[in-house]
């Protein structure tokens, strides 16, 4: 047992060293106002005074729309960059999107920067935008954002169209985890969730990152230990007694240790040095498009740092979701890359194995040879093919609903 304690301690110290080496004073600027699309619908927020902005785009004849679609972006990005995607689907659907809590214009630092640029400022420093993650011990604030956006969108959808039109959600990466866990939750009311007739999950955050290259030799053992311990923490699996005891001992040691370490490293003062900047390899694996990679690197509206407390909270959310994912009964279309290190394929494969039989319209689009993460920002013609596949699945769902 002592060897496990020594191993966990060494790994934690190694992780601390890596974090301290990777942390730096990070300066980041925006020089153009936030990229807007569609009509802006503010949803007032009592907590912080920053409105949640719902963007809505519709066909020339809104009454011709066959359904309504809500777009949910991924971690550290923002919905403003989805204008082309919204235009594509708005030929047939009423389309909306919003910025999740602490992202885009839902982030107070980015929102203030946008206002300054609109007022005529040449540029604004936004390197501290990650501090909006301070309250993110879990994804509940993001689920609340989704709930508020979905609730308002359903109301607008009924106003612009025949009441009761089906609603679909297209969600990427962490946004897919937020969406799937929201739809499994019983906290937000049954009626609203019942309006959602299908969800498209793109590279969903159902697994923890596997760092590629030489950096992975150092980081991945810590990531795997932390995830393994979190999965077993006070949650015995179907395993022999000796293994069960070992796993419980390791988890009872590792989880509180890392939770405490990540909490300390997220404190004011310490977090300035201990919050790593996203490494270059992340952008390399976001898209297969050279031009899109260049745009992302130059785009100051992306958040480049993540509080370690927030990262640990995401890991816990993944574990909790995996324990309940077999109950996911809503029809889905799951798209994932086989070589994606950001959200590795095993998370999507486990989800599909557990839930594929839950609905006859469930479908998969595995892309085994691909390694990039943002499918909707792929190079052409791949992007067009993926959009067409999504449209075809939506058509199939609408046909099923018409027969009911």
N, C-alpha and C positions, 0 to 999 in steps of 0.2 A: 504493500500500500504506500510506503514511503516513497517509492520510485515515482508513483503517479504524482505525489505532492511536489517532488523535486522537478519533475517534467513540467507541470503546470506553472510553477514559479519561474522556471527558466524561460518558458515561452512568453509569459507575461512580461518579464524583464526585457526580453528580446523585442517584443512588440512595442514596449515603451521606448526603447532605443530607436527603433525604426520610425516611430511617430515623431520623436524629438528631432531626428535627422531630416525628416521630410517636411516638418512644419517650417514656415518662413513668413515674413511680412509680405503679404500678398496684396498687390495693388491692381485694381481692375476698373476699367472705365466704360461708360456708354457715351456715345456721341450723337446718336439719333434717337428720337422718341420711340417708345414701345411700338412695335408693328401691329397695327390694328386691322381687323377685318369684321365685316358684318355690322349689325346694329348693336349698340352697347345698352345693356339692361342692368343698371346697378341694383344690387340686393344689399340693403343696409345691414351692417354688422354692429350689434350693440356692444360687443366686447371691446374692440379696439378702434372703432370708428372708421375703419378702412372698408369701403364697400366691396363686396364680392361682385365682380363684373361678369355677367353672362353675355357672350357674343352669339348672335343669332343670324343665320343666313338662310334664305328660302328661295324656292323657284320663282320665276316671274309670275306664275299663277299659284299662290300658296295652296289654294283649294285642290290643286292637282297632285299635291304631295301624297305619296302612298304611305309614308311613315315619318317618324321623327327620330333624329339621331343625335346623341350626346357624345362628344369627343372628350376623352380624359388623357392628359399627357403624362409623361413619365418623370422620374426623379431628376431634379435640378434643371429641367427645361421649362417651357412655358407654352401656352396655347397660341400665342401670337404667331408662332412659326408654322402653324397648321393651316394657313390661308389657302394654299393650293389644294390641300386635302378637303377642306370645307367646300371650296368651289366645285370640286369633282362630285361630291355627294349631293350638293345643293341643287343639282339639275333635277333631282327626283325627290329628295327628302328635305324636310325642314331640319337644318343642322345647327347645333349650338356647341359652345365650348366655354371653358372657364379656367382660371388659374387656381390650382390647389393651394391650400394653406402654405404660406412661406415661399411661394413661387410667383414669378411674374408680378403682376400688379396686385396680388394678394400679399406681397412682401413689402413692408413699410419703407425700407430703404430703396427698393427698386421703384416703388410708386412715387416717392419724393423725387427721385432722379428723373423720372418721366415728366413730372410737373415742371421741374427746373428746365429741362430741355425744351419743352413746349413754350416756356416763357422766354426762351432765347439764349440760355446757357450753352456754351460751346461743348462742354463735356462734364460728366459727373462721375465721381469715384464711387464704386459699388462693391469694393472688395469685402466689406463687412456684411453683405447681404445674408451670409450664412447664419448670422446671429439670430435671425428669425426662427431658427430651428431650436432655440432654447427650450421651448415648451413641448417639443416633440419627443416625449418619452415613449410614445407609441404613435400609431397612425390615426387615432381617434379624431384629432382636429381636421385631418384630410377627409375622413369619412363624413364629418359634419359639413365640410365644404361641398362634397358630392351630394349629400342629402339636400342641402339648400338649393344648389344649382338644379338638381333633378326636379325638385318640387316646383320651382318657378318655371322650369322649362315645360313640364307637363301642362301647367296652367296656360302658358303662352301657346303651346301646341294645340290645345283645345280651342283657344280663341281664334287662331289663324286657320284652323282646319276643322274638319268634321270631328266632334268630340269622340274620344275613345280610340283614336288612331294608335297603332302599335308604336312603342318606343324601343329603340335599340341603343346600346352603348358600345362604342369602339374605344378600347382602353389599351394603353401601352405600358409595359414594364411595371414600375412601382404603381402606376395608375391602375393597372390590371389587378394587382394585389389589393389595392384600396377598394376597387369596384367589387371584386369577388368576395372579399371579407364583409363589405357593406351588404351585399345581397344575401349573405348567410346570416347576418345579424338580425335579431328580433327587437332591436332597440328603436327602430325608425318607423314602424308601422307597416302593416301588411299591404294596405291598399296601394301605396305608391310603388312598392316593389313589384306588385302584380302587373303594373302597367308596362314593365320591361319585359319584352317578348324574346329577347335574345341578346347575347353579348359576344363581341369579337375581342379575343385576347391575343395581343401581339407581344411576343417575347415576355410573357408575364413573369413578375418577380416572385416565383414560387420556389426559388432556390437561392443560395448564397453565392457570391462571386468567387470565381476561381482565377486568381491572378496568373496571366500567362508569362512565359519566359523565365529568366533567371530570378526575377523578383518573386515569382511564385514559389520557388524553393524555400524562401524565407517566410512568406506570408501565409501560404496555403495550409501548412500544418497548424498554425494558430487559428485560422478561420475554421478548419475542420474540427479541431478540438472544441472550440467554442460552440459550434453548431451541434455537435454530437452531445456535448454536455447539456445544452439548452433543451434538446429533444428528450433527454432522459431525466431532466431535473424534476424530481417529485412526480415522475410519470413513468412507472415501470413498464417495460415492453414485454412481449412474449418471448422470454429468454430463460435459459437455465439459471438456477439460483446463484451459482458462483459468479456468472457474468453479470447478473442483475445487481449483485452486491458491489461488484467492481464499478459498474457504470454509475450506480447511485453515489458511491464514494467520490468518484471523479467529478460528477456533476455537482454534488454538494460542495466540493472544494472549488471547482473552476468557475461556476456561474456567479456566486457572490464575489469572488476575487475579481473577475473581469468587469462585472457590473460596478463594483466600487472603483476600480481603476479608471474605467471610462467616464464615470461620474466626476471623479477628481479632475481628469484631463479636460472636462467640459466646463470647469469653473472659470469665472472671469479672471483675467490675468494669465492663468495657465493656458487657456484655450488659444490665446494668440499664437503661442509657439507649438501647441500640441495638436492643432487641427490641420491635417495634411491637405495640401492642394491636390486636386485630381491629377494623377499621372498622365503623361502623354499617351500611353497605350489605350486609355479609355476612348479617346476620340478616334483612334485608329480602328477600334472595333465597333464604333457606333454605326458606321455606314461604309459601303463599298465604293462610294462616290468620292473621288478626289476633290471635286469642286465643293461638295457638301462638307467634307472635313475642313476645308479652308474656311468656309462660312462659319462653322461651329467654333473654330479656334478664334475667329475675329469677333464673335458674338458675345458682347458683354452682358446680355440678359440671361445667359446661362449662369448658374451658381457653381462655383469651382471648388468649394470646400464643404465638408460635412462634419458637424460636431460628432465626436465618437459616441456620445450618449444616444444620438439619433440613429447612428448606424447599428448600435446594439439593440435599440428598440425595433428596428426593421427586422433584424434577425429573430427576435422573440415573436414578432408578428407572423413571420413565415412559419415558425414552429407551430404556433397556435392554429394558423390556417390549415396546415397539413394534417393536424389532428381532426379537423372537422370537414375537410374538403369532400369526403365521400358523400356528404349530404347535399352537395351542389346539384340542384335539379333543373336549373334554367338552361335552355338550349344554348350551345356556344359553338363558335368557330375558333379553333386554337391554331395559331401560326407561330412557329419557333424555328430557330437556326440550330443545327446539330452541333456546331463548333463555337457557339456563343459563350465567351467566358464571363460576360457581365451577368446574365441570368442563364446559367448552364441548362442544357436540355433535360437533365434528369428531373428537374422540378416539373417541367411540362409533361414529361413522360409519366411520372408518378401520378400527376393529376388526371391525365387521360386514362391511365390504367384503372384508376379508382372510379371515374365518373362517366366514361364514354357510354356505358350502357344505360345511363340514367334518362336519356331522351333520344328518340330516333333521329332527330335533326342534328345531333352533335356531330361535328366533323373536325378533322385535323388537316393541317397543311404543314407537315414537317419538311424542312429544307436542310437535309443532312450535310450537304457540302458547304453550306454558308457559315460564316463566322461573325457576321455583323448583326447588330442588335436592333437598329431602328428600321424596320421593314418599310415603313411608309416614306422613308427618306433614302431609299435605295437608288442606285443609278438606273436609268432607263435602258432597256425596256422592262427590267425586273419590277420596278415600281408600278408600272402600268398593269403588268400581269397580276400582281398582288391585289391591286385595287379592283380589278375585274373579278378576281376570285371572291373577294369580299362581297361585291355587288351580286354575284351569282348566288352566294349562300343566303344573302338577305332576300333575294327573289324567292328562293326555295322556302324560307320561313314564311314569307307573305302568302305563298300559295298554300302552305299548310294551314295558316290561320284562316284563309278564305274558305277552306273546306270544312272548318270546324263550326 
